[in-house]
Amino acid sequence: MSLTSGPILPTLLRLALPNVLAMAMTVLVGIAETRYVGLLGTAPLAAMALVFPFAMLVQMMSAGAMGGGVSSAVSRALGAGDAARAKTLALHAVVIGAVVGIVTSVVLIAFGGTLYRFLGGSGDVLDEAVRYSGVLFSGAVLIWLVNTLASILRGTGDMRVPSATMLASAILQIALGGALGLGFGPVPRLGMVGVAIGQIVATGAGVAFLSWWLMSGRGRLRLDWRGVTLRRELFADILKVGALACLSPVQSVLTVLIFTGLVARLGIAPLAGYGIGQRLEFLLIPIAFGIGVAAVPMVGMAIGAGDVARARRVAWTAGAVSAVNLGLIGLVVSLAPDLWAGLFTNDPVVLDYARQYLRWAGPGFALFGLGLTLYFASQGSGRVLGPVLASTLRLLLVAGVGAWLLSREASAWQFFALVSAGMIVYGIATAAAIRFTRWGPRAGAST
């Protein structure tokens, strides 16, 4: 099988290409939705900046963190030649996705207003944020389920079906979000609520298709609940990677929330400008994700087969590919920030703050991509503590230096420079963690 014995770079690129194409479509979704909200006014744009970190947290936890745990467990079982265990693990993964999704909806709907107020939201901005998130997070269980089902398929080495589903869902989301948010013909203008409804409907369609695909037996694994007994051991196999990995996106989003709270105290214009730049930072994650999740089954199957050296080569290759791609994006937006910022606003003050963010943050994108993809690849090995601690280091840096800058009444550009420093530290620390974490039973550089 090419996943366990084929040439690494060609196999990785073959697996990553469908993911990256689908992820590129999610980037277009982000651009479109931010554009829709930007047309609604500065207050809705600032409200989106308050809600967006939580929306991305749900995506990152369900697709990248717990999803990585799902793919890792399935791929390691298949690599060891135990297809029956892989099938049962998939069913346990669906249960986890459904339960955590329901909990996510309850928590974010109940406490959303308090969180946005804590971040500095008030008046019209806070009202818009609460309305938007109340609808958006009512569909959190669908987000968890679609990403769980996609992760099961990715764990088997199938990247095409999940990617095609994401692509179709993204197209539907763009169309519905625009029609419902801005109004189209007989469709009323629902504002930010309409944009949220578009996402819920598109995600629900993805859940329905992937459920049908897996239950029909068209994939390498078939979801069949008959005769299945839920076992603590199999939940543990997924959660030992997925639950620990969830700490990383929580810390990443907490890092962004700290920045959001700091910048919010500078005023609406800096917050809106930061939101535009921040949106690009979050949209880099799907690109690194597309490469990283392609590495998960390759690493996992190599670990399952006992080939630790190959697993490490896969991880480093994936990290390098991601660093190059995100580094190029960072270079472009650093030199020509209006290519991104000009898509969302014509307000000269907001535009100036967005330019400042991109010029400072752009140089850190390469190491951010390296660290993030290595984090995903490490999930395949079942060893994610080191990359999680790297995320902790970034959080501590941002919190400590950010508090110091606030006490000195620093300018916005100084906070934006801290964003770049945090990315650089994260990338270096994650690479060091991968280098010195033992992935196999033998000590030494090869393990």
Buried (B, 14 or more C-beta within 10 A) or exposed (E): EEBBEEEBBEBBBEBBBBBBBBBBBBBBBBBBBBBBBBBBBBBBBBBBBBBBBBBBBBBBBBBBBBBBBBBBBBBBBBBBEBBEBBBBBBBBBBBBBBEBBEEBBEBBBEEBBEBBBEBBBEEBBBBBBBBBBBBBBBBBBBBBBBBBBBBBBBBBBBBBBBBBBBBBBBBBBBBBBBBBBBBBEEBEEBBBBBBBBBBBBBBBBBBBBBBEBBEEEEBBBEBBEEEEEEEEEBBEBBBBBBBBBBBBBBBBBBBBBBBBBBBBEBBBBBBBBBBBBBBBBBBBBBBBBBBBBBBBBBBBBBBBBEBBEBBBBBBBBBBBBBBEBBBEBBBBBBEEBEEBBBBBBEBEBBBBBBBBBBBBBBBBBBBBBBBBBBBBBBBBBBBBEBBBBBBBBBBBBBBEBBEEBBEEEBEBBBBBBBBBBBBBBBBBBBBEBBEEBEBBEEEEEEB
